[in-house]
Amino acid sequence: MGKKREKNNSKVQDQNMADAFQYEISLQLQQGNEIGYDKPSVDLEIDEEAFEEPSSVTEDGKKVSMEIKGSKCKGLVEFRCRVEDSILENYLLGKPGSEISPAESAKAIEQLKEIKLWGVPLLPSKGHEGTDIVLLKFLKAKDYKVQEAFEMLRRTLKWRKEFKADGIVDENLGLDFDNLAYLESRDKEGHPLFYNMYGALKDKQTQYKILESEEMRKRFLRWRVQHMEKAIQELEFEAGGTNSVVQIIDLKQSPGPITKKLHSVFRKSWKLLQDHYPELIHQNIIINVPLWFYISHVFSSRMKAQRKNSRVVIARPGKVTSTLLKFISPENLPVEYGGFKRENDNEFSPKDKVLMVKVKANSTEHIQILTPKVGVTVIWDVTIIGSWDISYKEEFIPDDEGSYRVLIQNEKDRKKGGGVRNSFYISEPGKIIISIGNLLLKKKNVLYRYKTKPTVPMYARAINK
């Protein structure tokens, strides 16, 4: 009876997590999925002589031809005119009161001329190359409907002023939630990678920190915005630059039960990011997805529509490494996800070349590292794409047949992943052989890299002392 209750509770908890998580993703993707790219919107007459019609806009390093998409170009020109007019007429942040004096109005206009969003000037006539990129994000979010995009921009600027978002990056919030979210490296196209670790919410102490009081809940929202602003600082609103981030959402060990208070806090943060940070998420990659989530959502019509938009990529636990490596180079992928990036790594850098060897089904391949020089240490990294299920052996074979072989490491049935790093001091010429036996009936891809560095043996150091 107890087991049945436990099972039923688990199902309810899983569904609660699924509902909460689906809400977050739907908010983040609502803008992209609702855009009807064939429907132009014209809300007011524009003076096409006031601004030169842009021939192209560079977005995420790719030029979007505005000549081909004439209606969108017209919408952008119209939006630029609206923003310019609202600044010069002093109504960008709302219509001023009738009691305002001409001197006060002139001062307000001068201040508005210098207004920026995400470090980019908003006054189109300043000619900053990032202005069109920023405005285009609001247009896309509102299906190129100029009036709606303008209202969204206006609300965002008002909110930033009230929330004091411009200085939030340097604000000391006194919160330690680095286990919940962090920025780490970039993908192959240069987008900053923003990791969200939902497993950290399983910790009751972390939940308590968030929900302890109304003040703590407000500070958590500020922390969430602060992290988004830090991510934005990594963007380049310029020709050839990347101006959106890739968000990686890790559901490993994510909790099933979410309390109403915690759900409410997360709803507020997700809604806030949707309302005031449009089109800044280039892609969502959801990894370590539990089976219940996968079945419930991947095959639903809603999720299928999202997947067609290529804004969401889903990976089950066994496919995490192979999925992430489609978007992130191995030297920039953290070691816990099957890559080579380690915190404070003094041995390798992203410039060190990564090689690949294919191991056929039920066969063994050998990686050979020649070591003709003595007095050096050879360091190597090895990782398997996908599940390990391999035999793994490292040995040093000297060139002199009279010398002994050295078995460095030997695992006949290695199943744990995470990558291997090892090293060996070369005291005589020879070679290091890394043997990888594939125990499965399908091929495996193995990534590896190595380097040598001069080394003084320990016994030599002792003598010199």
N, C-alpha and C positions, 0 to 999 in steps of 0.2 A: 504493500500500500504506500509506504514511504517513498519507494523508488518511483512509483507512478506519479506521485505528486511532484517529486523532484523533476521528473521528465517533463511534466506539463508546465511547471514553472520555468524550466529552461526554454521551452518553446515560446512562452509568452515573453520572456526576457529577450530572446533572439529577435522576435517580431518587433519589440519596442526599439531595439537597436537598429533594425532594418528601416523602420519608419522614420526614425530620427535622421539616419544617415541619408536616406532617399531624399528627405526634405533639403538637406544641405546641398546635395548634388543638383537637385532640380533648380534650386535658387541660383547656383553658379552657372548652370547651363541654360537657364530660361531665356536669357538674352539671345544667345546664339541660335537656339532651336526655334525661336519664334520669328526670326527675321525672314521676311519674304523679299528676297533680293530683286524681284521683278516689279515691285510696287514703289514707284517714285512718290515723293511727297513734296508738294509745294504749298507753303502756308502763307507766303506773302510775296508781293512783287519785289524783285531785286534789281538794283542798278548794276548791270553787268560791267559797266565801265569803272565802277568804284574799285573793283579788285581784278587783277589779272587772273584769268581762269587757269588753275594749275593743270599742267599736262600730265603730271603723275604725282602720286604720294608714296613715299617709301615707308613700308610698314613691316617690322620684323626682318629688315634686311632685304625685302623683296619689293620691287616697284609694282604698284597697282596702277594699271593704265586707266586714266580717267577719260580718255577719248573713247574707249570701248564702252565704258559704263557711263554714258552721258548723263543719265538721270541722277546718278550718285554724285557726279561732279557738280551738277547744278545744285543739288542739296547741300554739298559742302560749301560752295560759294555763297549760297543763301545763308547758311549757318554762320559763316565768317562775317557776313554783313550784319547779321543780327547781333552777334557778340560785339563787333566794333561799335555799332550804334548804341548798344546798351551801356557800353563803357563811356562813350563820349557824351551820352545824354544822361548818365548817372542813374540808370535803373537796373544794372546787372544784379545787384543784391536786393532789389525791390525798389518800388517807387518812393522817392524821398517825400517827406511831408511838405505841405504847402507853406509852413512857417520857416523853411530853410532859406537863409539869405543867399544872394548871388556869390558872395565871397566864400561862404561855406560850401556851396555847390561846386565852385571852381576848385576848391581844395580837395573835395571828395573825388572829383573827376581826375585830378592829377594823381591821386592815390590809386584809383582804379586803373589808370594807364600802366601802373607798375605791378598789377596783380599777376600772380603766377599760380599754376597748378602743377604739382609734382616737379617743381623747378623749371617749368616751361612758361614763358610769357603768354598770356591769353589775348593780348591786343594784336590782331592779325596784321595791322599795318607796320608792326615792328619788324616783320619779315623773318621771324625765327622759324627755322625748318621744323621744329617740333610742334609748333602750334597746330598745324593741320592734322598731325598724327594724333594729338590729344583730342581735338574736336571730333575727329573721325570715330573715336572710340564711343563717344556719346551718341553720335549718329547711328552707328551700328547697333548699339544697345536699344535704340528706339525705332528700328526699322526705317531709318533715314527720314523719320518724321521730324522736321526741323523744330517745330514748336515744342514737341515733347522732349527732344534732346536739349533744347534751351532751358526748359523748366528743370530738367534733371541736373544740368550744369549749375543752374542757379541754386538749387537745393543743396548740391554738394558744396558749393562755396560757402553758403550760409552755415551748413553743418560744420565745416572745417573751422570756421571762425568761432563758433560756439564750443566746439569740442577741443579747440586749441591743438589741432592736428599738426600744424606746421612745425611746432617745436617738440613733438612727442618723441622723436628718435633719441634725443639727448636726455629725456626725462628718466629719472631713477624711480621706478615704480616699486622697488623693494620686493619683487616677485621672482622666484626661481622656477620658471616653467620651461627651461631649455629641453627637458625630456618630452615636452609636448610638441614643440615645433622648432625648426632651425633651418637656416640657409646653408647649403653645401654645394659648391662648385656650379657647373653649367652643363647643359645638354650639348649634343653635337651641333646644334644650330646657334648656340650661344645664349639660350634662355637660362636665367638663374633657376636653380632647383630649390623648391620650398617644400620641405618634408614635414608632414603632420603625423604624429605618432599616437594613434588612438589607444594603443595598449597601455599607455601611461595613465589613462583614466580608470584603469582597473584598481589602481592604488587609492585606497580610501583616504589617505592623507592628502593626496593631490585633489581629490574631490572636495575634501573639507576646506582646503585653502581657497578654492573657488567659491564655495557656497557659505563660508563662515558668516558673512554679514553682507548687508546691502553695499557697504563700502568696498568690500573685497570683490563683489560681483562687478562693480563699476571699474575697479582697478584691473580686473581680468579683461574687460572689454577694451580698456585702454592698452593693455599688453597685446591683445590681438591686433589692434590697429597699429601699434608700434612695430610689430613684426611685419605687417604688410608694408608699412612705410620704409622699413629697412630693405625689404625686397625691391621696392620701387627705386631706391637709391642705386641699385645695381643695374637699372635699366638705362637705355640710351635712346632718348627721343630725338634721333637725328638720322640722316641718310645712312643706310647700311647698318644701323644699330638694331638691337633687339629691344622691344618695348612691351614685353609681356613675360610672365613667369610660367614655369611648368610646376604644377602642384602634385606631389607624390603623397598619397594618403595610405598609410600602412595600418591595416586592420588586425595585425597579429596580436593575439591575446586581448583584443578589444572586448570590453565588458558587454554582456547581454543587457543587464538592467541599467536603465538610465532614469534617475529620479526626475520628477516634474520640474524641480528647481534647476537641475543641471541642464535638462532639455531646454528650458526657457532661456537660460544664459546663452546656450549655443545657438538657439534660434535668433536671438538678438544680434549676436556677432555675425552670423551668416547673412542675415538680412541687411545689416549695416554695410558689410562688404559688397553686397550686391547693389545696393542703392548708390554707393559713393565711389566704387572702384570698377567701373564698367570695362569689360573687354581686356582686363589685365591678366586673366588666367588664359594662357595659350592652350593648355591641355591639362586634364586631370588623369593621373595614372593611379589606379586603385589596386594595391597589391595585398597579398596574403588574404584574399577574400574568402571567408568561410563558405562552406557548401550551401548553407541555408540562404545566404545572401545571393550567391551565384544563381541558384535555382529560382529564387523568388523574383529576381530582377533582370537577369540577362535575357530570359525568354519572354519577358513582358513586352508588349508593343511599345510602351513608353521608353524602355531602355534601348530597344532596337532602334528607335528614332534617334536617340542620343548617340548611339554607337555609329550610326551612318554619318553623323555630323563630325566624327573623328575627334570629338572633344573629350571623350571618356575612353580609357583603355582599362580593361579589367584583367587581373592575373591571379590565378589560384596559387597556393603556396609552392607547388612544384614548377611553376612557370615564371617565378619572380625574376630570376637572373636573366633568362633569355628574353623576357619582355623588356626589362629595363635597358638591356644592352642594345636594343633596337634604337633607343633614343639617347643613351648616355655611353660615352666611350669607357672602356674598362678602367683606365687610369683615373677617371673622375667618379666612378661608382664606388660607394663605400664597401669595405670588405665584408660587412655583415650581409650585404646583398649579393655577394659573389664577385665583387669587383676588386680592385687593387688599392683603392684610396684608404689610407690609414691616417688617423689624427697625429699631427706632429711627426710626420714621416721624414726621417733624416737620411734614409737609404735611397729612395727613388723619388723621381719628380714626374709630372705629367709628360715631360719631354722624352722619357725613356720608352723605347720602342716595345710594343706588345706584339707577340707572335701567336699563331694559332696552329694547332695540329688536330687532325680528325682521327678519331679512333673508331674503327669499324666495329660492328656488332660482334660480340663474343671473340674479341681479338685483343692483342697488346701492341701498343706503340711505344717507342723510346725517344725521349728528348735528350739530345747529346750536347753537352757544354764542354768545349775544348778548353783545357787549362795548361797551355805550354809554359807560362811564366810561374815562377815560384815566389813565395813571399807575399802573396795576395790572398784576399778572402773573396770567394764567389758567393753572391747573394742571389736568391731567386724567389719568385712568386709563381704559384700555380693555382689555377681555379678551373672548375668544371662548370660548363653551362648546363643547367638542369640538375637533376638528381645525381648524387655521386655514385653509389653502388659500383665501386671499382676496387681493384687491388692496386696498391700504390707502393713503389719502392724507389729509394734513392741510394746510390752507391758511387764511390769513387774508385775508378780503375786506373792504376798507374801505367805509364808507358813501359816501364821496366818490368819484364815478365817475372823477375825474381822478387819483386815487392808484393806486399799483401794488398788485396782489395779491402776497402773499408765500407761496411754497410752503415749508411747514415740513418736511414729510416726504412721501416718495412711494415706495411699494414695489408694483410691479406684480404680483408673485407672492410673497406672504409665506407661508411655511410654518411657520416656527418660532413656538412659543407662548411662554408665560410672561408675557403681558400687556405693555401699552405704557404708559409714563408720559412725559408731555412737558409743556412749558410755553412760554408766549409772552408777551412784554411788550407791552402795548397803549399805543401812542403816539397813536392816533387812533381814533375810534369805528368800529365795524364788527362783524364776526362771524367766529368760527372755524368752519370746516366740516370735519368728519371724514367722509370717504367710504369706505364698506366695500362692496366688491364680492364677492359670493358666487360662487365659481367652480365649486361643486358643484351637483348636482341635488336637493339637499334643503336645507330652510331651516336657518338658523343663528340662535342667540340671542346678542346682544352686550350685555354689561354695561358700564356706564360711570358715572363720577362726575366732577364738576369743582368748582372753587372759585376765588375770586379773592382776592388779597391785595395791599395797598398796597406799592408798590415804588419805591425811589429809583434812577433809572438810573445806570449806572456813570460816565457823563460828568459828571453832576451832582455825584456824590461827589468826583470829581477836582477840580472847580471849587471846591467848599467847602473842600477841603484847602488 
